[in-house]
Amino acid sequence: MLLDKYLPKYTFKEYHDIQISCSKEYAYTAARNLDFSKSKTIRFLLTVRGLPTNDLTLEGFVKQVKFTFLEEIQNEEFIIGFWAKVGVEKIIDKNQFAIDNTSRRLKVVWNFKINQIEDELVVASTETRVYCIAMITKLFFAIYWPIIRPFSGLIRKKMLSIIKENAENSFKSSVLKDNLIPSET
């Protein structure tokens, strides 16, 4: 699991998952191409938090807020992260991020993972881990997390619902298309 590679030790975490009726590839593609703009709730909550809402694709959002795509295992998992001293900092050296637990105040990783359960059934999950390096950060986050956690969790659940809808629709369209094309015998 990539989470354990980049942040095995953490102070806070949030986990959500959803079952999706499709193959692993369709669910992964839907996660990788996630578009938050399909949810007015996500847009509203990001606006309230003062986060940018110009480009609500996953890729656009990650760039806007200075997160970094750390690593990807095709059709299985990808992980995003950032660290902060005063503000959010883009990660330049991924290996340094994994081992450095002293130079910043906070490290955060966020993944999307797809697990195959049956032939056409997967579980898509997302987990966020936060490691508070400095004691002052841990104290602040202990107050901040209970306030923000329900809203952060709602955003994650909405993201998973969008992934589910897109993956299942794409999968069904593909199956229908395959069944409509006459086979050559």
BELQUIGI-V195782 format. One record per pair of residues at least 12 apart in sequence whose ideal C-beta (glycine too) atoms are under 10 Angstrom apart, sorted by sequence separation. I is the first residue (numbers start at 1). J is the second residue. D is the distance in Angstrom with one decimal. If there is no record, write none. Layout:
i=(I | I)
j=(J | J)
d=(D | D)
This chain:
i=(3 | 52 | 68 | 69 | 70 | 97 | 112 | 113 | 43 | 51 | 52 | 67 | 68 | 81 | 83 | 112 | 113 | 132 | 42 | 51 | 67 | 68 | 83 | 111 | 112 | 113 | 130 | 46 | 65 | 67 | 68 | 79 | 82 | 89 | 111 | 112 | 130 | 37 | 66 | 81 | 91 | 110 | 111 | 36 | 39 | 65 | 81 | 83 | 89 | 110 | 111 | 37 | 38 | 62 | 66 | 85 | 86 | 88 | 109 | 110 | 111 | 36 | 37 | 42 | 46 | 61 | 62 | 85 | 86 | 109 | 110 | 35 | 36 | 37 | 58 | 62 | 83 | 84 | 85 | 88 | 108 | 109 | 110 | 35 | 36 | 66 | 67 | 68 | 70 | 83 | 84 | 85 | 108 | 109 | 128 | 34 | 35 | 36 | 58 | 66 | 68 | 69 | 82 | 83 | 84 | 107 | 108 | 109 | 34 | 35 | 37 | 65 | 66 | 67 | 68 | 71 | 83 | 84 | 107 | 108 | 33 | 34 | 35 | 36 | 37 | 66 | 67 | 68 | 70 | 82 | 83 | 84 | 106 | 107 | 108 | 128 | 33 | 34 | 35 | 36 | 65 | 66 | 69 | 82 | 83 | 106 | 107 | 128 | 32 | 33 | 35 | 68 | 81 | 82 | 83 | 105 | 106 | 107 | 31 | 32 | 34 | 63 | 70 | 71 | 81 | 82 | 104 | 105 | 106 | 62 | 70 | 80 | 81 | 82 | 105 | 106 | 128 | 68 | 80 | 81 | 104 | 105 | 126 | 127 | 79 | 80 | 81 | 101 | 103 | 104 | 105 | 126 | 79 | 80 | 102 | 105 | 106 | 125 | 126 | 78 | 79 | 80 | 101 | 102 | 105 | 106 | 78 | 79 | 100 | 104 | 105 | 126 | 77 | 78 | 79 | 106 | 126 | 77 | 78 | 105 | 106 | 124 | 125 | 76 | 77 | 78 | 105 | 124 | 76 | 77 | 123 | 126 | 76 | 77 | 70 | 75 | 76 | 124 | 32 | 70 | 71 | 72 | 73 | 76 | 124 | 67 | 68 | 70 | 73 | 75 | 32 | 67 | 122 | 32 | 67 | 124 | 28 | 31 | 112 | 28 | 122 | 28 | 29 | 31 | 32 | 110 | 28 | 31 | 112 | 27 | 28 | 62 | 77 | 79 | 80 | 81 | 83 | 85 | 112 | 120 | 25 | 26 | 28 | 84 | 85 | 114 | 25 | 28 | 79 | 83 | 24 | 112 | 120 | 23 | 24 | 85 | 84 | 114 | 58 | 120 | 7 | 6 | 5 | 6 | 5 | 2 | 2 | 2 | 2 | 1 | 7 | 6 | 2 | 3 | 5 | 6 | 7 | 1 | 2 | 6 | 1 | 2 | 3 | 2 | 1 | 3 | 34 | 2 | 31 | 32 | 31 | 30 | 31 | 32 | 31 | 28 | 30 | 6 | 27 | 28 | 29 | 27 | 28 | 27 | 6 | 26 | 27 | 5 | 6 | 25 | 27 | 7 | 8 | 24 | 6 | 7 | 23 | 24 | 6 | 9 | 22 | 24 | 34 | 5 | 6 | 23 | 24 | 31 | 7 | 20 | 26 | 27 | 28 | 30 | 31 | 11 | 24 | 27 | 31 | 11 | 12 | 13 | 14 | 15 | 17 | 23 | 24 | 26 | 27 | 28 | 10 | 20 | 21 | 23 | 24 | 25 | 27 | 9 | 10 | 17 | 19 | 22 | 23 | 24 | 10 | 21 | 22 | 23 | 49 | 7 | 20 | 21 | 22 | 24 | 6 | 7 | 20 | 21 | 58 | 7 | 19 | 20 | 22 | 49 | 6 | 7 | 19 | 20 | 45 | 48 | 49 | 5 | 7 | 18 | 19 | 20 | 4 | 6 | 17 | 18 | 19 | 46 | 58 | 3 | 17 | 18 | 45 | 49 | 2 | 3 | 17 | 18 | 44 | 45 | 3 | 16 | 17 | 18 | 2 | 16 | 17 | 45 | 46 | 1 | 3 | 15 | 16 | 17 | 41 | 45 | 2 | 15 | 16 | 44 | 1 | 14 | 15 | 16 | 42 | 14 | 15 | 41 | 42 | 45 | 13 | 14 | 15 | 41 | 42 | 13 | 14 | 39 | 42 | 12 | 13 | 14 | 39 | 41 | 42 | 10 | 12 | 13 | 41 | 42 | 10 | 11 | 12 | 13 | 39 | 40 | 10 | 11 | 12 | 36 | 39 | 9 | 10 | 11 | 12 | 38 | 39 | 41 | 42 | 7 | 8 | 10 | 11 | 38 | 7 | 9 | 10 | 11 | 36 | 39 | 6 | 7 | 8 | 36 | 38 | 39 | 3 | 7 | 9 | 35 | 38 | 3 | 4 | 6 | 34 | 37 | 1 | 3 | 11 | 12 | 34 | 36 | 11 | 35 | 38 | 31 | 34 | 38 | 12 | 31 | 34 | 11 | 12 | 30 | 33 | 11 | 14 | 31 | 32 | 35 | 12 | 13 | 30 | 31 | 34 | 12 | 30 | 31 | 33 | 11 | 12 | 14 | 29 | 30 | 33 | 14 | 28 | 30 | 31 | 16 | 27 | 30 | 31 | 12 | 16 | 26 | 27 | 29 | 30 | 33 | 14 | 15 | 16 | 18 | 29 | 30 | 14 | 16 | 17 | 18 | 27 | 28 | 30 | 16 | 17 | 20 | 26 | 27 | 30 | 15 | 16 | 18 | 19 | 26 | 27 | 29 | 30 | 14 | 16 | 18 | 22 | 25 | 26 | 29 | 16 | 17 | 18 | 20 | 21 | 24 | 26 | 27 | 16 | 20 | 22 | 23 | 26 | 27 | 18 | 19 | 20 | 22 | 25 | 26 | 18 | 20 | 21 | 22 | 25 | 26 | 20 | 21 | 22 | 23 | 26 | 20 | 22 | 23 | 26 | 18 | 22 | 25 | 21 | 22 | 20 | 21 | 23 | 22 | 23 | 22)
j=(15 | 64 | 80 | 81 | 82 | 109 | 124 | 125 | 56 | 64 | 65 | 80 | 81 | 94 | 96 | 125 | 126 | 145 | 56 | 65 | 81 | 82 | 97 | 125 | 126 | 127 | 144 | 61 | 80 | 82 | 83 | 94 | 97 | 104 | 126 | 127 | 145 | 53 | 82 | 97 | 107 | 126 | 127 | 53 | 56 | 82 | 98 | 100 | 106 | 127 | 128 | 55 | 56 | 80 | 84 | 103 | 104 | 106 | 127 | 128 | 129 | 55 | 56 | 61 | 65 | 80 | 81 | 104 | 105 | 128 | 129 | 55 | 56 | 57 | 78 | 82 | 103 | 104 | 105 | 108 | 128 | 129 | 130 | 56 | 57 | 87 | 88 | 89 | 91 | 104 | 105 | 106 | 129 | 130 | 149 | 56 | 57 | 58 | 80 | 88 | 90 | 91 | 104 | 105 | 106 | 129 | 130 | 131 | 57 | 58 | 60 | 88 | 89 | 90 | 91 | 94 | 106 | 107 | 130 | 131 | 57 | 58 | 59 | 60 | 61 | 90 | 91 | 92 | 94 | 106 | 107 | 108 | 130 | 131 | 132 | 152 | 58 | 59 | 60 | 61 | 90 | 91 | 94 | 107 | 108 | 131 | 132 | 153 | 58 | 59 | 61 | 94 | 107 | 108 | 109 | 131 | 132 | 133 | 58 | 59 | 61 | 90 | 97 | 98 | 108 | 109 | 131 | 132 | 133 | 90 | 98 | 108 | 109 | 110 | 133 | 134 | 156 | 97 | 109 | 110 | 133 | 134 | 155 | 156 | 109 | 110 | 111 | 131 | 133 | 134 | 135 | 156 | 110 | 111 | 133 | 136 | 137 | 156 | 157 | 110 | 111 | 112 | 133 | 134 | 137 | 138 | 111 | 112 | 133 | 137 | 138 | 159 | 111 | 112 | 113 | 140 | 160 | 112 | 113 | 140 | 141 | 159 | 160 | 112 | 113 | 114 | 141 | 160 | 113 | 114 | 160 | 163 | 114 | 115 | 109 | 114 | 115 | 163 | 72 | 110 | 111 | 112 | 113 | 116 | 164 | 108 | 109 | 111 | 114 | 116 | 74 | 109 | 164 | 75 | 110 | 167 | 72 | 75 | 156 | 73 | 167 | 74 | 75 | 77 | 78 | 156 | 75 | 78 | 159 | 75 | 76 | 110 | 125 | 127 | 128 | 129 | 131 | 133 | 160 | 168 | 74 | 75 | 77 | 133 | 134 | 163 | 75 | 78 | 129 | 133 | 75 | 163 | 171 | 75 | 76 | 137 | 137 | 167 | 112 | 175 | 70 | 70 | 70 | 71 | 71 | 70 | 71 | 72 | 73 | 73 | 79 | 79 | 76 | 77 | 79 | 80 | 81 | 76 | 77 | 81 | 77 | 78 | 79 | 79 | 79 | 81 | 112 | 81 | 111 | 112 | 112 | 112 | 113 | 114 | 114 | 112 | 114 | 91 | 112 | 113 | 114 | 113 | 114 | 114 | 94 | 114 | 115 | 94 | 95 | 114 | 116 | 97 | 98 | 114 | 97 | 98 | 114 | 115 | 98 | 101 | 114 | 116 | 126 | 98 | 99 | 116 | 117 | 124 | 101 | 114 | 120 | 121 | 122 | 124 | 125 | 106 | 119 | 122 | 126 | 107 | 108 | 109 | 110 | 111 | 113 | 119 | 120 | 122 | 123 | 124 | 107 | 117 | 118 | 120 | 121 | 122 | 124 | 107 | 108 | 115 | 117 | 120 | 121 | 122 | 109 | 120 | 121 | 122 | 148 | 107 | 120 | 121 | 122 | 124 | 107 | 108 | 121 | 122 | 159 | 109 | 121 | 122 | 124 | 151 | 109 | 110 | 122 | 123 | 148 | 151 | 152 | 109 | 111 | 122 | 123 | 124 | 109 | 111 | 122 | 123 | 124 | 151 | 163 | 109 | 123 | 124 | 151 | 155 | 109 | 110 | 124 | 125 | 151 | 152 | 111 | 124 | 125 | 126 | 111 | 125 | 126 | 154 | 155 | 111 | 113 | 125 | 126 | 127 | 151 | 155 | 113 | 126 | 127 | 155 | 113 | 126 | 127 | 128 | 154 | 127 | 128 | 154 | 155 | 158 | 127 | 128 | 129 | 155 | 156 | 128 | 129 | 154 | 157 | 128 | 129 | 130 | 155 | 157 | 158 | 127 | 129 | 130 | 158 | 159 | 128 | 129 | 130 | 131 | 157 | 158 | 129 | 130 | 131 | 155 | 158 | 129 | 130 | 131 | 132 | 158 | 159 | 161 | 162 | 128 | 129 | 131 | 132 | 159 | 129 | 131 | 132 | 133 | 158 | 161 | 129 | 130 | 131 | 159 | 161 | 162 | 127 | 131 | 133 | 159 | 162 | 128 | 129 | 131 | 159 | 162 | 127 | 129 | 137 | 138 | 160 | 162 | 138 | 162 | 165 | 159 | 162 | 166 | 141 | 160 | 163 | 141 | 142 | 160 | 163 | 142 | 145 | 162 | 163 | 166 | 144 | 145 | 162 | 163 | 166 | 145 | 163 | 164 | 166 | 145 | 146 | 148 | 163 | 164 | 167 | 149 | 163 | 165 | 166 | 152 | 163 | 166 | 167 | 149 | 153 | 163 | 164 | 166 | 167 | 170 | 152 | 153 | 154 | 156 | 167 | 168 | 153 | 155 | 156 | 157 | 166 | 167 | 169 | 156 | 157 | 160 | 166 | 167 | 170 | 156 | 157 | 159 | 160 | 167 | 168 | 170 | 171 | 156 | 158 | 160 | 164 | 167 | 168 | 171 | 159 | 160 | 161 | 163 | 164 | 167 | 169 | 170 | 160 | 164 | 166 | 167 | 170 | 171 | 163 | 164 | 165 | 167 | 170 | 171 | 164 | 166 | 167 | 168 | 171 | 172 | 167 | 168 | 169 | 170 | 173 | 168 | 170 | 171 | 174 | 167 | 171 | 174 | 171 | 172 | 171 | 172 | 174 | 174 | 175 | 175)
d=(10.0 | 4.2 | 6.7 | 8.5 | 9.6 | 8.9 | 6.8 | 5.0 | 6.7 | 7.9 | 6.7 | 5.0 | 5.8 | 8.3 | 9.7 | 7.4 | 7.5 | 9.6 | 7.3 | 6.2 | 6.7 | 6.3 | 6.4 | 7.9 | 5.2 | 7.5 | 9.9 | 8.1 | 9.8 | 4.8 | 9.1 | 9.8 | 8.9 | 7.3 | 6.5 | 8.8 | 7.6 | 8.2 | 6.3 | 6.4 | 9.3 | 7.0 | 5.5 | 8.2 | 8.7 | 7.7 | 9.3 | 8.0 | 9.8 | 7.4 | 8.1 | 8.8 | 8.4 | 5.8 | 9.4 | 7.4 | 9.5 | 9.0 | 8.3 | 4.6 | 8.6 | 9.4 | 4.0 | 9.7 | 9.4 | 9.6 | 9.9 | 4.9 | 8.1 | 7.3 | 7.8 | 9.6 | 3.9 | 7.8 | 9.3 | 9.1 | 8.4 | 6.1 | 5.7 | 8.7 | 6.9 | 5.2 | 9.5 | 6.3 | 7.4 | 8.2 | 7.5 | 9.2 | 6.9 | 4.4 | 6.0 | 8.2 | 7.1 | 8.4 | 9.7 | 9.0 | 5.2 | 7.4 | 8.3 | 4.7 | 5.5 | 9.4 | 9.6 | 8.3 | 4.6 | 8.3 | 5.2 | 8.5 | 7.0 | 7.5 | 9.7 | 6.4 | 6.7 | 7.7 | 4.0 | 7.0 | 6.3 | 8.1 | 7.5 | 7.6 | 7.4 | 4.1 | 9.8 | 9.1 | 9.9 | 4.8 | 8.4 | 8.3 | 5.4 | 8.5 | 4.7 | 7.9 | 6.8 | 4.5 | 9.9 | 7.3 | 7.4 | 8.7 | 9.1 | 6.5 | 9.7 | 9.1 | 9.5 | 7.9 | 7.2 | 7.1 | 8.5 | 9.4 | 7.2 | 8.4 | 9.7 | 7.5 | 7.1 | 5.5 | 9.6 | 9.9 | 5.9 | 6.8 | 7.9 | 8.5 | 8.8 | 9.3 | 7.2 | 9.8 | 6.1 | 8.5 | 9.4 | 7.3 | 6.5 | 9.9 | 8.5 | 8.8 | 4.3 | 8.8 | 5.6 | 7.7 | 7.5 | 8.0 | 7.1 | 7.0 | 6.1 | 4.3 | 9.8 | 8.9 | 5.7 | 4.8 | 9.2 | 7.3 | 8.4 | 8.3 | 9.6 | 5.2 | 7.1 | 7.3 | 6.8 | 7.5 | 5.3 | 9.5 | 9.1 | 9.6 | 4.4 | 8.5 | 5.8 | 9.5 | 4.3 | 9.2 | 6.7 | 8.2 | 9.1 | 9.1 | 9.2 | 6.7 | 5.9 | 5.8 | 8.8 | 9.3 | 6.4 | 6.8 | 8.4 | 9.1 | 7.5 | 9.4 | 7.9 | 9.7 | 4.3 | 9.6 | 9.7 | 5.9 | 6.9 | 7.1 | 9.9 | 8.8 | 6.0 | 9.2 | 7.1 | 6.8 | 8.2 | 5.4 | 8.2 | 9.6 | 9.5 | 9.8 | 9.0 | 9.1 | 7.0 | 8.3 | 9.9 | 9.0 | 9.7 | 9.3 | 9.4 | 9.7 | 9.7 | 9.4 | 7.7 | 7.6 | 9.5 | 9.9 | 9.8 | 9.5 | 8.1 | 7.5 | 8.2 | 9.3 | 6.7 | 8.9 | 4.5 | 7.6 | 8.4 | 8.5 | 7.0 | 9.3 | 9.2 | 9.4 | 9.4 | 9.2 | 9.0 | 9.6 | 8.8 | 9.9 | 9.1 | 9.5 | 8.6 | 9.7 | 9.2 | 9.2 | 5.3 | 8.4 | 9.9 | 8.7 | 5.3 | 7.8 | 7.5 | 8.9 | 7.4 | 9.9 | 8.5 | 9.1 | 8.5 | 8.9 | 9.7 | 5.8 | 8.7 | 7.6 | 7.4 | 7.2 | 5.4 | 8.3 | 6.9 | 9.6 | 8.9 | 6.2 | 9.0 | 8.4 | 8.1 | 9.9 | 7.4 | 9.7 | 5.4 | 6.1 | 7.2 | 7.6 | 6.6 | 4.3 | 9.1 | 9.7 | 7.9 | 9.7 | 9.8 | 7.8 | 4.4 | 9.7 | 8.7 | 9.9 | 6.8 | 8.2 | 9.3 | 9.5 | 9.3 | 9.3 | 9.7 | 10.0 | 4.9 | 4.8 | 7.8 | 9.4 | 9.4 | 9.7 | 9.8 | 8.8 | 9.1 | 8.8 | 9.1 | 5.3 | 6.6 | 7.9 | 9.6 | 8.1 | 5.1 | 7.6 | 9.8 | 4.9 | 9.9 | 6.5 | 9.7 | 7.9 | 9.7 | 6.2 | 9.6 | 8.3 | 9.3 | 9.8 | 8.6 | 8.0 | 9.8 | 9.1 | 10.0 | 4.8 | 8.3 | 9.5 | 9.4 | 9.7 | 9.1 | 9.9 | 8.6 | 7.6 | 9.7 | 8.4 | 8.7 | 8.4 | 8.3 | 9.4 | 9.4 | 6.1 | 9.8 | 9.5 | 5.2 | 9.4 | 9.0 | 8.6 | 7.3 | 6.2 | 9.1 | 5.4 | 8.2 | 6.0 | 8.0 | 7.3 | 7.7 | 6.0 | 9.3 | 5.9 | 6.6 | 9.6 | 8.3 | 7.9 | 7.4 | 8.3 | 8.4 | 4.5 | 6.4 | 5.2 | 9.7 | 7.6 | 5.1 | 9.9 | 7.3 | 7.4 | 9.8 | 7.8 | 8.9 | 9.3 | 9.8 | 9.4 | 5.6 | 5.6 | 9.9 | 8.9 | 10.0 | 7.1 | 8.1 | 9.7 | 9.9 | 5.9 | 5.2 | 5.5 | 5.3 | 9.2 | 8.0 | 8.9 | 6.5 | 7.8 | 9.9 | 8.4 | 5.4 | 9.3 | 3.8 | 9.2 | 6.0 | 6.7 | 7.6 | 6.8 | 7.5 | 8.0 | 8.3 | 6.7 | 5.7 | 8.9 | 9.5 | 5.6 | 8.1 | 7.5 | 7.9 | 10.0 | 7.4 | 8.3 | 4.5 | 9.2 | 8.4 | 6.9 | 8.0 | 6.7 | 5.4 | 8.6 | 6.4 | 4.7 | 9.3 | 7.7 | 9.6 | 6.5 | 8.3 | 9.7 | 9.9 | 8.3 | 4.8 | 8.5 | 8.3 | 9.4 | 5.2 | 9.8 | 7.4 | 7.1 | 5.5 | 7.1 | 9.2 | 8.4 | 4.4 | 9.7 | 9.9 | 9.5 | 3.9 | 5.8 | 8.3 | 8.1 | 4.6 | 8.9 | 6.1 | 5.5 | 7.6 | 8.7 | 7.8 | 9.9 | 8.4 | 9.9 | 8.9 | 4.7 | 4.4 | 9.6 | 4.8 | 6.1 | 8.7 | 8.9 | 7.9 | 7.8 | 8.6 | 8.4 | 9.3 | 6.8 | 9.1 | 6.3 | 6.0 | 5.7 | 10.0 | 9.8 | 5.1 | 9.3 | 9.5 | 9.9 | 6.1 | 9.4 | 9.0 | 6.1 | 8.7 | 9.2 | 9.5 | 7.4 | 6.0 | 7.0 | 8.0 | 8.5 | 6.3 | 8.3 | 6.4 | 8.7 | 6.1 | 6.8 | 8.4 | 10.0 | 9.1 | 8.5 | 8.8 | 9.4 | 9.4 | 8.2 | 9.5 | 10.0 | 7.8 | 5.0 | 8.0 | 5.3 | 4.6 | 9.9 | 7.4 | 8.8 | 9.8 | 9.8 | 9.5 | 7.7 | 9.9 | 6.4 | 9.3 | 8.2 | 8.9 | 9.8 | 6.7 | 4.1 | 7.9 | 8.2 | 6.5 | 9.8 | 8.0 | 8.3 | 3.8 | 9.7 | 6.2 | 9.3 | 9.6 | 9.9 | 7.3 | 8.5 | 5.9 | 9.7 | 9.7 | 7.9 | 9.1 | 8.4 | 8.8 | 4.6 | 9.7 | 8.7 | 8.5 | 4.5 | 6.8 | 8.7 | 5.5 | 9.5 | 9.9 | 4.6 | 8.8 | 7.2 | 9.1 | 6.7 | 9.9 | 4.2 | 8.7 | 9.2 | 7.8 | 9.8 | 8.5 | 7.1 | 6.9 | 7.1 | 8.5 | 9.7 | 9.2 | 9.4 | 6.0 | 4.8 | 9.6 | 8.7 | 5.3 | 8.4 | 7.4 | 8.0 | 9.2 | 4.7 | 9.6 | 4.4 | 5.3 | 9.5 | 8.5 | 5.5 | 9.0 | 9.5 | 5.2 | 5.6 | 9.1 | 10.0 | 9.9 | 6.2 | 7.4 | 6.5 | 7.5 | 9.9 | 3.5 | 9.9 | 7.3 | 8.1 | 8.5 | 8.6 | 9.1 | 9.0 | 9.9 | 9.2)
